[in-house]
Amino acid sequence: MSRFTFIHAADLHLGSPLSGLAARDPEIARRLAAAGRQAFEDLVSEAIARAVAFLVIAGDVYDGDWADNTIGLFFARQVARLDRAGIPVFLVRGNHDAESVITRAISLPASVHTFPPTRADTHRLDHLRVAIHGRSFPNRAVPENYALTYPAAVPGWFNVGLLHTSCTGHAAHETYAPCSVADLAAKDYGYWALGHIHEYAELARDPWIVFPGNLQGRSVRECGPKGAVAVTVADGRVAGLERIIVDRARFHRLAVDLAEAGDERAAVARVEAALRPLAAESAGRLAAVRIHLTGETPAHDRLAADRDGLAAEIQAAAHRVHEDVWLERLKIETRRPRSPLPAPAGLAAAIDPAGLLADIDRDPDFRARARAALAEIAAKMPATLSPEEADLAAELDALCAEAEALVLGRLGGRSC
């Protein structure tokens, strides 16, 4: 059997809604909107440059039904490039682009093969002695184990299973077409090309069972390098895997310990130092960073008292590091020192503001009313926000701590 390479991609999510960061800056909105398309365009260019034998896409080409034909025309244009290069494409529909979800259609080249939703089907590449098996989703929710419906391996051929599945499960993703590694291994295929989980994962190597992750991170819940996998086959067996990183924007979480940072200037300097390693990694990518300020610092109350001003200073520091480093969100989770601070003069000296605020925070009636108010606010928030961003009630304790710090910061600081 001849040696060849194919590319395994999944979860393109073309047309995905923008993150909360995009809503705050038109230029960032433009770049994030373009990032997913550019990532796929770069993958197509990489496939042509490598002269791969074929490309498989394990579901969720689209993020949902199209508002217009723009997304469909973009995908058609890219696969037409592959068609002209003699590279066929095999794909299954996933939960986001199931047959019942996508109501529009654009004609694709004959070299693009979409597997049916009614049964597992097989496409054969005779010149390579390769059999590709797959089954699409008919609807957004598929509770049954699709793996059990796939045919046995074609003897003497290299068999590829193409499946959109949660497989053994993942906390951040819904359970669709669940199966086990044992279910997949029982088919005796040489490679299982999975989709749905947005992180790179090798579930097994005999046979190879792989999630390539998505091509482009879409929020801070999808951090790290993103791309596809190049699979080299020799003598009927997988000879090697190589990740192909094509993301154009990357999300990061960064915790910065402000212990012993005595004032706002020292705090911002510490954040700037922590951001510097991201500069080399940017390399033309937009870096969106969620920063968590932690630790015990005398500046705690003053930092929380002017969150917007602090965020602006941190954004300025990020741009000193690199023009493409952006603050996605700032979370202030610092604590005031346990040791007493100088008491303010006047009325505040006769009372204990921190103690009074702490009592309010613990009051059941206050907490019930606060949760109701947060739920009302969350219901009016944009649908494009992630569940994490929209779940305000889950951050009640953090919001109370922030409000307490705001009050104490404006009073000039007071310990418990």
N, C-alpha and C positions, 0 to 999 in steps of 0.2 A: 504493500500500500504506500502511495506517495506521501511525502511530508507536506502538510498544509497548515494554515492558520486561519482561524475565524474569530470574529469579535462577538462578545456577549454583552449586551446592554439591557437596561431595564429602567422603567420609571422616569421617562423623559418629562412627563407632566407639562407638556407644551401648553401655554395659556394659563399657567398657574397664577393665582392672585398674588399681589405684592405683600411684602411684610410690613409691619408697622413703621419701620424706618423709612420706607418709601413714601409714606404719607406725609412725612415731615420735610422732604426735600425733593423738588421736581427733578433735579439732575440725578439723584440717587434712584428715584422712581424709574427714570428712563434706562439707567444702566442695569438695574435689577430685572426689569421687564425683558431686556435684551439678553441677559446672561444665559437663560435656559436655551434659547435659540442658538446663540453663539456656541454653546457647549456642544450641541448636536451637530452644528455645521462643522466644528473642528473635528468631531469624531468621524464624520463622513470623509473629511479630508485625510485623516489619519488612515482610515480603511483603504482609501484609494492609493495613498503613498505606500502602504504595506502590501498592496495587491492581495488582500485577504480573499479567501475562497467564498465566504458568505458572512452575513451579519444576522444575528438573532436578537430579537427584542422581546423580553419576557413581560410584556404588559404595561399598561398605563402610558402609552404614547402621548395621549392627551390628558389634561387634568379634569376634563368634564366636557359637556356639550359646548359647541362653539357659539359665541355671540354673532360671529360672521364667518366668512370663508378664509380669513387671513391665516389662521393657524393651519388649516387644512392645506392651503396652497403652499405654505412654507414647507410642510413635511413632504408634499408631493415634489417640490422642487429639489429637495435634498436627496430623496430616494431616486429621482431621475438621474442625478449625478452618479449614483452607484450603478444604476442600470447601464448608463453609457460606458462605465468602466468594467462591465461584465460581472458585477457583484450582486448576487441575489439577496433578498431580504426575507426573513421568515419571522412572523410575529404572532403573538396571541394578544387578545384584549383582556385587560384586567378589570378591577372594580371601578376605576375612574373612567374607563373608556369602553365599558361593556356595550354589547350590541343594543341594549335598551336605552343606553344613556346618550350615545352620539346619534343625533337625528339627521345631521347633514352628511354629505359624502362628496369626495373629490376623486376622480378617476386616478388610479395609480398605475405605474408600469406593470406589465405582465410578470416581471421578475420579482414583484412583491407578493408574497404568499401569506394570507391571513387564515389561520386555522379556524375551523367552524366551532360554534358553541354547543352543538347537539351531541358531538361525540369526539373522542380523540382520533386524530387523523395522522397520516404519515406522508411526508414528502421525501423522495429519494433523489440523491445526486449520484447518478450511476458512475460518472467518471472518477468520483472520489470514493465510491462505495460507502456513502454516508446516508443514514436514515435519520430524519428529524421528525420527532413526534410532538404534537401539541394539541391543546384544546383551549378555546377562548371562553370568557365569561359571557353568559347570555344576559345576566342582570348584575346590578351592583353587588348584591349579596349572594355568595355561593357557599352554603354551609357544608356541602358534601365533599368527600375525599376524592378529588379528581384523579389523583395518582393511581388509584385502584382501577380506573377505566382505561389507562394507557396500555397499548399492546406490548407483548413481549418483544425483546430485542430481535432485530433481523440478524440471523447468524452470519458471522464472518464479516459484518459491516461495523463501522463506527456509528454508534447510536447516540443521538442527542435528545434529551427530554426537555421540552420548553414548557414551563409552568409558572403561573402567577399564584403564589401561595404564601400563607403565613408560616407554613411548615410546622416546626415545633413551637411556634409562638414567639411573640415579641411584645413587651409591655407598651411600646409606643405605637403599635399598629393594630388595626382590627383583625380579627381572625377570619380569614377567607380560605376556602379550599384546603382545610387543614390536613396535614399528613405527617408522617414520621420519616426519619432518615431510613429506617428499616423498610418502609413502604417503597421508597425510591430505589434503594439498593436492590430490592428484590426483582426489579425489572431488568437488571443486568445491562444497563446502558453504560456507555463510557463517560458521559458527562451529563449532568443535570443543570440546565440554565434556568435559574429561578429569578423571580421578581417579586416585588411588593415591599420587602424590607429595605429601608433606605440607607443601610450601613453595609459596607463590604464585609462578607463573612464566608469562610470556607467551612461548611458543615461536615464535610468528609472528603477524603482523598482517594478512597477505593470503594466505590467510584467517586469521582469528583462531583461534589454537590455545592454549588456556589451562588451566593447573592452578590452581584457586582455593586450594589448600592445605586442611588440615583445619580444622574449626570451632573446635577447642579443643586446644591443646598438651597432651601427656600426660606429658612428661618433659623433662629439660634438653636432650635431643636435638632438641626441637621448640620453639625459642625464637622470640620476636618475636610481633607481632600475628597473630591468626588469624581467619578468617571465610569469607565467600562473595563472589560477584561479581554485581553488577547490570549487565545488558547491555541497552543501549537500541538498538533497531533502527528505522531510518527509511528509507523508500524502498528496502527490500529489502537494506540494508547495515547493518553495525554502525556506529552513530553515536557510541558512547562506552561505556566501562567504568568502574565505580565499585566499589571494594572496600567491603564491609560488614563491619566488625569487630565480632564478637559474643563473643569469648572472655571468660570470667569469671575465669580464672587465667592467669598468664603466667610463663614460665620465662626466666631470664637466666643468662648466664655473665659473671662479673666478675673480671678480673685486677687485683690491687692490688700495686703495686711498693713493697716495704718498704725500699728502699735508704735508708740513713741513719736508719731508725727504730731508735733506740738501745735501746728496751725494749718490754715487752709493752703498756704503756699507750700509747706512741706508735704502735705497730702497730695497735691497736684504733681509735685516733683516725683513723688514715689510712683504715682500712676504712669507718668511719662516714661520713667525708667522701665517699668514693667511692660509697656507697649513697644519698646524698641525692638525686641526680637521679632515682632510681626512685620517690621519694615522689609527685612530680607525676604520674607515669605510672600509678600504681596506680589512682586514681580508682574505688575500689570493688572493684578486682580484687585477688586474692591474688597477690603477687609472690614466686616461689620462686627463690632465687638460689644458684648454685654459685659459690663464691669460691675463686680460685686466688691464694695468696700467693706472690709471686715476689721476686726481687732478693737482693742481698747485704746481710745485716744482722747486727750483733752479737747480736741477740736470737734468731737461728735455733735454737740448741739449746734454749733455754728455751721457745720457742714449741712445739716438737715434744715437749718433755718433759711437757707437760700439755695434750694436744690437746683433751680434753673440757672442761677449764676455759676454754681459748681459744675453743672453739666457743660455750660459754655466754656469754662476754663479747661475742662478735660478734653472737650472737642478741639480747642485750640492747641492743647498739648499733643493730641493725636496727630494733628496736621503738621506740627513741628517734627514729629517722627516720620511721617510719610503722608503725602497728599491723598492717598487712597485708604487711609485708616479712618474709620467713622465710628462714632459712638452709637451703638444700636439701642442701648438702654442702660441707665445707671440705677443700681440698687445699693442703697446705703444701709448696711447691716453692721455698722460699727456700734460700740458701746461706750458710755462715758466711764471714766475711771471710778474705781470703788472708793478711793481716798477722797476726803472732802475737798471741795473747791471753795474759794472765797465766797462768802454769802453776799448777795447784792444789798445795797442800801434801800431804805424806804419800806414800803408795804411788803415787798417780797421777802424782806429779812424777817418778818414776823410770822411767816407761814412757810410750809414746806411744799412748794409747787410740785416737785417730783412725786412726793407721796400722795398728794391729792389726785394727780393724773393717773398714777398707778392704780388707785382705788377705783377710779372711773373705768379704766380699761378692764378691770375684773368684774364689774357689775353686770349680772346676767341680763337685766333689762336693757342696758346700754348696748350690749353685744347683739341682742336680738334685733334692736332697732337699726343698728349699724349694718348687720347682714342684710336686712330688708332693703335698706337704702342702696347698698352696693349691688344687690340683685337688680334693682330698678335701673341703676346706671348701666350695668353690664348689658341689659336688654336693649339699650339704645346705642351701644357701641357698634362700629362698622363690622360687617360680616367677614371682612378680609383679615381681621385679627386672628391670631392663633388661639386655640383653647386656653393655652397658658396665659396669654395676654388678657383674655376676656374674663378669666375666672378671678374676679376681684375678691370675692368672699374668701377664697383660699388664702388670701394674703392679709386677712383682718389683723392678725397680731403684728405683722410688719408695718401695716398702715398706722396702727395705734402707736407703735414705737416711734414711727416717723413724725406723727403729729405731736407726740410728747416732746421729742427733740426739737421740733419747730418752735413750740411754745417756750421751752427752756432756753433755746438759743436766742430768742428775742428778748428774754428776760436777762440775758447775760450769762447764763450757765448756772446750774445748781445741782448738786449731787443728791442721791437718794439718802 
